Amino acid sequence: KLLQEHYFDAKPALEYTNEFELLVAVVLSAQCTDERVNIVTKRLFPELNHPAKMLAIGVTKLETLI
């Protein structure tokens, strides 16, 4: 509650439109900067914004896109 009072207008650095995108972005951010994650996810999320879509393309293709 104290943090919310002091940082009420704070916005996350990661860009996302749903909870799944946020989860993917957070996982990716463990390996690089938020700025780089936003570059990657901007390309990735228009087509792959749902778990089923990512599963459908397979790990190898997903790694290539990332």
PyMOL CGO cylinders between C-alpha atoms (Angstrom):
from pymol import cmd
from pymol.cgo import CYLINDER

trace = [
    CYLINDER, 0.00, 0.00, 0.00, 2.84, 2.40, 0.82, 0.3, 1, 1, 1, 1, 1, 1,
    CYLINDER, 2.84, 2.40, 0.82, 4.51, 1.80, -2.53, 0.3, 1, 1, 1, 1, 1, 1,
    CYLINDER, 4.51, 1.80, -2.53, 1.24, 2.37, -4.34, 0.3, 1, 1, 1, 1, 1, 1,
    CYLINDER, 1.24, 2.37, -4.34, 0.79, 5.70, -2.52, 0.3, 1, 1, 1, 1, 1, 1,
    CYLINDER, 0.79, 5.70, -2.52, 4.26, 6.89, -3.54, 0.3, 1, 1, 1, 1, 1, 1,
    CYLINDER, 4.26, 6.89, -3.54, 4.34, 5.43, -7.05, 0.3, 1, 1, 1, 1, 1, 1,
    CYLINDER, 4.34, 5.43, -7.05, 0.67, 5.70, -8.01, 0.3, 1, 1, 1, 1, 1, 1,
    CYLINDER, 0.67, 5.70, -8.01, 1.48, 6.65, -11.60, 0.3, 1, 1, 1, 1, 1, 1,
    CYLINDER, 1.48, 6.65, -11.60, 4.26, 4.11, -12.18, 0.3, 1, 1, 1, 1, 1, 1,
    CYLINDER, 4.26, 4.11, -12.18, 3.97, 2.17, -15.42, 0.3, 1, 1, 1, 1, 1, 1,
    CYLINDER, 3.97, 2.17, -15.42, 5.73, -1.11, -16.23, 0.3, 1, 1, 1, 1, 1, 1,
    CYLINDER, 5.73, -1.11, -16.23, 8.53, -0.87, -18.79, 0.3, 1, 1, 1, 1, 1, 1,
    CYLINDER, 8.53, -0.87, -18.79, 7.35, -4.03, -20.55, 0.3, 1, 1, 1, 1, 1, 1,
    CYLINDER, 7.35, -4.03, -20.55, 4.72, -3.67, -23.26, 0.3, 1, 1, 1, 1, 1, 1,
    CYLINDER, 4.72, -3.67, -23.26, 1.84, -6.17, -23.28, 0.3, 1, 1, 1, 1, 1, 1,
    CYLINDER, 1.84, -6.17, -23.28, -1.91, -6.38, -23.88, 0.3, 1, 1, 1, 1, 1, 1,
    CYLINDER, -1.91, -6.38, -23.88, -2.88, -9.46, -21.86, 0.3, 1, 1, 1, 1, 1, 1,
    CYLINDER, -2.88, -9.46, -21.86, -1.66, -11.60, -18.98, 0.3, 1, 1, 1, 1, 1, 1,
    CYLINDER, -1.66, -11.60, -18.98, -0.03, -14.20, -21.23, 0.3, 1, 1, 1, 1, 1, 1,
    CYLINDER, -0.03, -14.20, -21.23, 2.00, -11.53, -23.03, 0.3, 1, 1, 1, 1, 1, 1,
    CYLINDER, 2.00, -11.53, -23.03, 3.09, -10.14, -19.67, 0.3, 1, 1, 1, 1, 1, 1,
    CYLINDER, 3.09, -10.14, -19.67, 4.22, -13.59, -18.53, 0.3, 1, 1, 1, 1, 1, 1,
    CYLINDER, 4.22, -13.59, -18.53, 6.26, -14.14, -21.70, 0.3, 1, 1, 1, 1, 1, 1,
    CYLINDER, 6.26, -14.14, -21.70, 7.77, -10.65, -21.46, 0.3, 1, 1, 1, 1, 1, 1,
    CYLINDER, 7.77, -10.65, -21.46, 8.77, -11.18, -17.82, 0.3, 1, 1, 1, 1, 1, 1,
    CYLINDER, 8.77, -11.18, -17.82, 10.43, -14.51, -18.64, 0.3, 1, 1, 1, 1, 1, 1,
    CYLINDER, 10.43, -14.51, -18.64, 12.34, -12.92, -21.52, 0.3, 1, 1, 1, 1, 1, 1,
    CYLINDER, 12.34, -12.92, -21.52, 13.36, -9.96, -19.37, 0.3, 1, 1, 1, 1, 1, 1,
    CYLINDER, 13.36, -9.96, -19.37, 15.34, -12.28, -17.10, 0.3, 1, 1, 1, 1, 1, 1,
    CYLINDER, 15.34, -12.28, -17.10, 17.82, -12.71, -19.97, 0.3, 1, 1, 1, 1, 1, 1,
    CYLINDER, 17.82, -12.71, -19.97, 18.04, -9.20, -21.44, 0.3, 1, 1, 1, 1, 1, 1,
    CYLINDER, 18.04, -9.20, -21.44, 16.89, -5.62, -21.00, 0.3, 1, 1, 1, 1, 1, 1,
    CYLINDER, 16.89, -5.62, -21.00, 13.25, -4.57, -21.00, 0.3, 1, 1, 1, 1, 1, 1,
    CYLINDER, 13.25, -4.57, -21.00, 14.02, -2.41, -24.02, 0.3, 1, 1, 1, 1, 1, 1,
    CYLINDER, 14.02, -2.41, -24.02, 15.21, -5.46, -25.97, 0.3, 1, 1, 1, 1, 1, 1,
    CYLINDER, 15.21, -5.46, -25.97, 12.23, -7.51, -24.78, 0.3, 1, 1, 1, 1, 1, 1,
    CYLINDER, 12.23, -7.51, -24.78, 9.87, -4.85, -26.14, 0.3, 1, 1, 1, 1, 1, 1,
    CYLINDER, 9.87, -4.85, -26.14, 11.61, -5.01, -29.53, 0.3, 1, 1, 1, 1, 1, 1,
    CYLINDER, 11.61, -5.01, -29.53, 11.24, -8.79, -29.65, 0.3, 1, 1, 1, 1, 1, 1,
    CYLINDER, 11.24, -8.79, -29.65, 7.67, -8.91, -28.37, 0.3, 1, 1, 1, 1, 1, 1,
    CYLINDER, 7.67, -8.91, -28.37, 6.55, -6.18, -30.77, 0.3, 1, 1, 1, 1, 1, 1,
    CYLINDER, 6.55, -6.18, -30.77, 7.40, -8.64, -33.56, 0.3, 1, 1, 1, 1, 1, 1,
    CYLINDER, 7.40, -8.64, -33.56, 6.24, -11.74, -31.70, 0.3, 1, 1, 1, 1, 1, 1,
    CYLINDER, 6.24, -11.74, -31.70, 2.89, -10.82, -30.14, 0.3, 1, 1, 1, 1, 1, 1,
    CYLINDER, 2.89, -10.82, -30.14, 0.83, -9.78, -33.18, 0.3, 1, 1, 1, 1, 1, 1,
    CYLINDER, 0.83, -9.78, -33.18, 0.79, -13.43, -34.28, 0.3, 1, 1, 1, 1, 1, 1,
    CYLINDER, 0.79, -13.43, -34.28, 1.70, -15.34, -31.09, 0.3, 1, 1, 1, 1, 1, 1,
    CYLINDER, 1.70, -15.34, -31.09, -0.27, -13.75, -28.26, 0.3, 1, 1, 1, 1, 1, 1,
    CYLINDER, -0.27, -13.75, -28.26, -1.81, -16.95, -26.90, 0.3, 1, 1, 1, 1, 1, 1,
    CYLINDER, -1.81, -16.95, -26.90, -0.26, -20.15, -25.49, 0.3, 1, 1, 1, 1, 1, 1,
    CYLINDER, -0.26, -20.15, -25.49, -1.91, -22.36, -28.12, 0.3, 1, 1, 1, 1, 1, 1,
    CYLINDER, -1.91, -22.36, -28.12, -0.42, -20.28, -30.92, 0.3, 1, 1, 1, 1, 1, 1,
    CYLINDER, -0.42, -20.28, -30.92, 3.08, -20.59, -29.47, 0.3, 1, 1, 1, 1, 1, 1,
    CYLINDER, 3.08, -20.59, -29.47, 2.68, -24.32, -28.95, 0.3, 1, 1, 1, 1, 1, 1,
    CYLINDER, 2.68, -24.32, -28.95, 1.50, -24.74, -32.53, 0.3, 1, 1, 1, 1, 1, 1,
    CYLINDER, 1.50, -24.74, -32.53, 4.72, -23.39, -34.06, 0.3, 1, 1, 1, 1, 1, 1,
    CYLINDER, 4.72, -23.39, -34.06, 7.05, -25.49, -31.92, 0.3, 1, 1, 1, 1, 1, 1,
    CYLINDER, 7.05, -25.49, -31.92, 10.13, -24.70, -29.87, 0.3, 1, 1, 1, 1, 1, 1,
    CYLINDER, 10.13, -24.70, -29.87, 12.61, -24.48, -32.76, 0.3, 1, 1, 1, 1, 1, 1,
    CYLINDER, 12.61, -24.48, -32.76, 10.56, -21.92, -34.69, 0.3, 1, 1, 1, 1, 1, 1,
    CYLINDER, 10.56, -21.92, -34.69, 9.84, -19.96, -31.50, 0.3, 1, 1, 1, 1, 1, 1,
    CYLINDER, 9.84, -19.96, -31.50, 13.55, -19.82, -30.63, 0.3, 1, 1, 1, 1, 1, 1,
    CYLINDER, 13.55, -19.82, -30.63, 14.28, -18.52, -34.12, 0.3, 1, 1, 1, 1, 1, 1,
    CYLINDER, 14.28, -18.52, -34.12, 11.70, -15.76, -33.75, 0.3, 1, 1, 1, 1, 1, 1,
    CYLINDER, 11.70, -15.76, -33.75, 13.03, -14.74, -30.35, 0.3, 1, 1, 1, 1, 1, 1,
]
cmd.load_cgo(trace, "trace")
